[in-house]
Amino acid sequence: MKSAAAVILATFMLFTLPAQAQYARADPYETAVTQIKKAMSPNSNGVQHFRWVSLRLLADPAMNPLFEYLTTHTDVALRIDGFMGVALVSAEKSLDAARVNQLKDPSLRTLLLTEALGLELIKPVALNEFLQSSDLPNYERTLLVAELNRQGQPWDPSLLASAPADDGAEVAGLACMLLLERGDQNAWKNLQGKIKSLPEPDQADLLRQLSNAARQYRIVAAVEPLLEITKDSTGADRIAAITTAMALSPKVVGRAALLERIKSDRSQKNLAQMGLLMLSSQEGFQADDFAQLRNGDPLLEAMATAGVAMRTANADQLVALLGLLENGNRYTTEYVLSITPTLPPALAKQLLLTLLKRLTQAKGIRNEDQISALLAVQQLLRMPQAHEELLNLTLQNINNNLELLETIMSVVGDSSNQEAAQFARMIRTKLPRHGDSLALLALAKASTPLTAAEVQELGSIASGGGNVDDSSQIQAAWLYLKYCKRENDAISQLTR
């Protein structure tokens, strides 16, 4: 008969061994592979797509076999992710038209074309090859021609023979504007009759969409016809037409239309809208034109002062642009952020740091302020001469402005350039776990040499130990495999 001690020992061993096995240290290689494997299975909430978008952002040609594997998947969304990945890491950075046409699946082709056009992943050779297909609907054919036009490539008007009569008003309108580029006025004249037969709200919405499309696809010949057809409007369609004119023909057509709008509508809203267009225009306006914005309102006065300063030699541009930032207006702040890359580095640095310091004083960060902070940090990371000040600002906000700290480090973690890696190395080990993990990701994305301990930490981030989101986690998984030189083993395991 067993002694009580033996029974207790046996019982202890029975429950202890499985527990030890259960809590044994996970193999970081297997964990990394599992992370990527999760992205290869369809999910009803579409989360796998966002995981592949995260992996695509690494733009690593070594990942091509994984993308190729996805192109044969039964799930349509994963197939599209596969084709986009293959295009992104290809030498041409373009969707392969011959391969897509061989699928003999018009509905899948439509999805692939739409996605690739949005990502600018179709180059001229592929565009022209797609256009040789005899079964292209007007929607696809018109978009492909429009993209050729945007890229400044030649195209034949016969490609759009049936598109102006398409039942879809947006398709027909885009085709008619494109034909204006080839001197065909008749299609647009016929379209005007159709537009005028629509209810007024539908007219305005269609014309707004067409103006935006003309701007996107650089259809210069449509500028004056759009201004003419919207001349009696005071709504969003007229604003869109003027915006397109300023983008495509600013010196004569755009300037005249905008100044006339300022003269005819002196409302605060209109003056602010037109003022932003004037500020944003690289050409077309002289310093004297900005006097027409002034009405005593602080925002408009600041806009006019900035417009004059940016067009006057030896003017104090810093004071003028700081005046725009001090107004706290979302759109004027965006304007300042849009021009800082063109300013002398010392001036740009001062403006960007001023913007961030202003945000540190707020109790919380609004969505629009968060976007401004993201853009400012992106630019500061590319300025090694600003890194020390950005570091100090970041560390000062560890305890009193967590939102700003997270915003700064999210930009660092999303970056893959050498300048961002330099900053990441400076700030490593000075932050809580989340921020430190993002700094390590920035180092890995820039292919910075890592210590053995850092590689091990990268594996920990992949397994969920870095307090980062799914996007960073799956990127860490791939980067860990790369640093361990086991990406080929993982690919073989994932694609068999």
N, C-alpha and C positions, 0 to 999 in steps of 0.2 A: 504494500500500500504506500502510495506516494506521501511524502511529508507535506505539511501545509506550506512550508517554504518553497518546495519544488513546484507546487501548484501555483503559488503566487508568482514565481519566476516565469513559469510557462505562460501564464496569463499575461504578464508584463511584456514578454517577448512577442506574444501574439498580436498585441495592440501597438507595440512600439515600432516594429519593423515596417508595417504599412505606413505609419505616420512618417517615419524617416524617409521612406520612398516618396511619399506624397510631397514632402517639403524639400526634397533634394533639389539642388540648384539646377535650374533649367538650362539646357544647352542653348547658348545664344544663337548659334547657327540655325538650329531647328526652329527657334522662336522667330528669327528673321524670315525664314522660308515660310513659316505659317502665316506671318503677317501678309506677305505677298499673295499667298494662296487664297486668303480670305477675299482678296480683291478679284479673284478669278471666278468667283461664283456669283450668279445673278442674285439680286436682292430687290425686294418689292419697293423699298424706299430709295433705290438708286444710289446708295452710298458707295457701291463699287466704282461708279463712274468718277466720283470725286477722288477716290483713291488713285485711279489711273491718271486723272488730271495731275495729281500731285507727283506721280512718278514721271509723267511726261515733262513736267517742269524741269526735271534734272537734265533733260536733253542728252541722255547718254546713249551713244550708238551701241554700246555693249548690251543694251536692253532690247535690241531689235528682235532676237529670237522669241522673247516673251510677247512682243507686239504681233509678230507673225503668227504665233500660236492663237492669239485672240481673234485674228481675222477669219478663222475657221470655226469660231464658237457658234453654238446654236442660238445664243442670246444676241439679239440685234444690237442692243446698246454696247455690249462688250465687243462685238465685231467692229462697230464704229470707232470705239476707243483704240482697237488694234490698228485699223487703217490710219487713224490720225497719228498714232505713235510711229508707225513705219514711215509716214510722210515727214514727220518732224525730224527724225534722226537720219533721213536719207541725205545723200550729198546734194540733191537738188532742192531739198526742203519743199517737196511738192507731192501731192497725191498722184499716184500712177494711173493715168487715164486708161491705158490699155488694159491694165489689170482690172479696173472697176468695170469697164465695158464687157470684159469676159464673164462677169458674174451673171449676165443676162437677167438682172433683177432691177427693173426700173424704179421700184419703190425704194430699194436700198441705195441705188445710185443717187436719188433725190436727197436722201438723208446725208449721204457722204458729201455730195456737192455743197449742200447748205452749210454743213459743219466746217468743211475745209475752206470755203469762201470766207466764213466768219473768222477763221484763224489765219487767213492769208496764206494758205498752204496749197495754192494752185498757181503754178508758174505758166508763162505764155505757151510753152510747148504743150503742156497738158490741156490748157484751155482750148487751144485749137484742135487738139485731138478729140476732146469731148464734143466739140462743135461739128465734127464730121459724122456723128451718130445721126441716123435718119429718124430715130424715134424720140428725139428730144422734144418735150412739151415746150410751149412758148415761155413758161415760167423759167425753166432751166436755161433755155437758149438765151433769153434776154439778160439774165444774171451773168452768164458767161461772157457775153459781148460787153456788158457794162464793166466787168472786171478787166477785160482787155483794154477798154477805154481808160479806166483808172490807172492802169500800169503804163499808159502811153504807147500801147501797141496798135498796129494797123488791124483793121477789120472791115469786112465787106458788108454793105447795107443789105445785100440779098439774104444774109443770115436772119434778118428780121422781117422777112416778107409777110408773114402772117401774124406777127405779134401785135401790130397796132389794132387789130380787130379782135383781140382776145377778150373773153368775157370778164376777166379780172381787170378792174380799172387801174390798179397799181402796175400790173404787167404792161397793159396797153400804154399807160402814161410814160413809163420808163422807156419803152421801145420808141415812142414818138419823140421823146427828148433826145435819145441817142441818134435818131435819124436826122434831127436838126444839125448834128455835128457833121453830117454828110450832105448838108444843103437841101434836104427834103423838108419843105415847109408844109406840104399837103397833109401829111399824117397828123401834124400838130393842129392844123386848122380843123380837121375833122374831129379831133379829140375835144376841142373846145366846145363844140356843140353838145357832145355827150356830157361834158362836165357841167355845163349850164343847165342841163335837164335834171341834174341831181338836186335834192333838197339842200338848202343853204348850209346846214351843218356838215353834210356829207361832202359838199363842194370844198368847204374850208379844210376839212380833215384830209381829203385827197390831195389838195394843193400843198398843204403843209408836208405831207409825206413825199410828194414829188420834189419839192424844194430840197428836202433833206437828202433824197436820193441823188439829185443833181450835184449836190455838194460832195457827197460820199464818192461818187464815181467820176467827179471832175468833168461834168458835161457843161462846158463853158457856153456853148451856143444856146443853152436853155435859160441863161440868166435873164436876158431882156424879155423873152416871152413870159417868164414867170412873174417878173415885175409888172408887165402889162396886164396880165390876167388878174392880178391881185391889187391893182391900183386903187380900187374903190373900197378895199377891205381895211379894217382897223384891227383885225384879230391876229391870231397866231400864224395864219397862212401868210400874211403880209410880213410879219417879223421874220418868218423862215425864208421868204424870198429875198429880203434885204440881207439877211445873214449869209445866204448863198452868194449874193452879188458881191458882198465884202470879201468872201473867201476866194472867189474865182475871177472877179474883175473889179478890184478895189479902187483903182486910180480914177476912173471916170464914172462908170455906171454905178458902182456901189456907193461911192462918195456922194454923188448927186442924190441918190434915193434916200440915203441916211440923213443927209442934211435937210432934205424936204420933210422927212418924217419929224425931225426935231422942231422944225418951224410950224408944222401943222398940229402937233400934239405936245403941249408943254406940261403934261401930267408928270408927277414924280416918277411913276413906274416907267413910263416911256423914256424919259430922259436918262434914267438909270440903265435901262436896256441898251439904248443907243450909245450911251457913254462907254459901256463895257465893250461894245463892238468897235468903237473908235480906239479905245486903249489897246485892244487885242490886235488891231490891224497893223501889220508891219509897214505898210505903205498906204498912200491915199490921203492922209491927213497931215496938215501943217499945224504948228503950234497955235496959230491964230484961230483955227477952227474950234478949239476947245472952249473958247469964250462963250460959244452958243449953249454950252451946258450949264453955265452958272445961273443960279437963282437964289443964292444965299443959304441953301441947305448944306450942312456940313459934309455929307457924303458926296454930293455933286461937286462941291467946291474942291474937295480932296481929289476927286477923279480928274477935274479940269487941271488942277495944279500938277498932278502926276503926268497927265498927257503933255502938258507944256514942257515939263522938265525932261521927259524922255525924248523930246524933239528939239531941245535947245542945247547948243554946245556950252560946256562948262557949268551947266545948271547943277544944283544940289539934288541929285537924284535920290540920295539916301533919305533926306528929310521928306521929300515928296512921297516916296514909296512907304516910308514909315507912317506917314499920314493916312495912307490907305489901310495899312494893317491896324492902326489904332481905331478905325471905325468899326472893326469887328464884323464887317460884312463878308458873308461867305464868298460871294462872287468876285469882289475885289481882291480878297485874299488869294483866291484861285488864280487871278490874273498875275499877282506878284509872284506866285510860285511858278507860273508858266514862263516868266521871263528871267528868273534868277539864273538859269543855266547860261543865258546869253550875257550876263553882267560880269564885270571884273570880279575875280574870286573873292577879294576882300569885302567888296560891297555885298555880294551874294551871301557870304558867310554871316555877315552882321544881320542881314534881314532874316535869314533862316533861324538863327539862334534867338533873335528877338521874338519871332513867332512862337518858338517852343517855350521860351521863358514866360511869355504871356499865358500860355496854356497851363503852366505849372501853378499859376495863381488861381485858376478856376477850381471850384469845388468838384466838378465833374466834367467829363469831355462829351460834348454833343457829337452826333454822328458826323456832321460836317467838319467839326474841329478835328475829329479823329482822322478823317481823310487828309486834312491839311497837315496834320502831324506826320502821317505816313509819307506824304510827298516831301516834306521838309527833311525828314530823316534820310530818305533815299538819296537826296542830294548831298546832305552833309557826310554821309558815308563815303561818297566819292571824292571828298576833300580831306586828304590826310592832315592838312593844316588845321582842320576843325575838330579832329578826333579828340584832342585833350579836353576841349570845352564840352563836347558832346558827352564824353565820359563823366566829367564832373556833374553835368546837369542830370545825367541818368542816375548816378549814385546818390545825389541829393534827394531824389524822389523815391527812393526805395520804400520809405515809410509813409510819406505824406501824399503821394499821388500814384497809386498803384496802376490806374488806368493808363497814364502816360508811360509809365515804365513798361507795361506790357505792350503798348503800341510801338515803342522804340525797339524793343527786343524782337517783336514779331517781324519788323522790317529786316533786322539783322539776320534772323533765322531764315527768312525767305531769300536772302541775297546769296549770290554765288561768285561775286567778283573779288579780286584780290584786296581792294581797299576795304571792303566790308570785313574780310578775313583779318586784316590788320587790326581793325577796331575790336573784332571778336576776341583776338588774342589779348588785347589790352584789358578787356573787361572780364575775361574768364576767371572764375573762382571768387569773384567779388559780389555775386548775385545769389538770390535764392535759387532753388533747384530748377524751376521753370526757365528763368532767364539764362542760367548757366547752360542748360541743355540746348537752348536756341543758339547760344554763342558757339557751342561745339558743332552744331549743324552747319553754321556758316563756314567754319573752318573746313569741315569735311566736303562741303559743296565746292569749295575753291581748291580742292585737292591739296590742302595743306598737310605736310607731314605731321602725324599724330603720334603721341607716345603710346606704349602698350596699354597703359591705364586708360587713356582717352578712347582707344579703340574698344576696350572693354566697356567703357561708359556708353559708347555709341550703341553697343549691343543691348545695354540696359534700357536705353531710350526706346529702342525698337520693341522691347518687351513691355513697355508701358511704365518704365521706372523713371521717366524724365518729366512727368507732369505736363506733357505736351498733347496737342490734339492729334486726331487720326492722321491728318495730312503729314505732319512732321514725323509721326511715328513710322509710317510706311516708308518715308524717305530715309529715315535713319536705318531701317531694315536693309534697304538696298545698299546704302553707303557702307554699312557694316560689312556686308558681303564683299564689297569691292576692296575695302581695306584689308580684309582677311584673305583676299585673292581666291575667294570661293564662289564668285558669281557664276562661273560656268557649271560648277557642281549644282548650284541652286537651280539654274536654268534647266539642266537635265532632269532634275527631280520634279520641277514644276510642269514640265511639258511632256512627260512620258505618259 
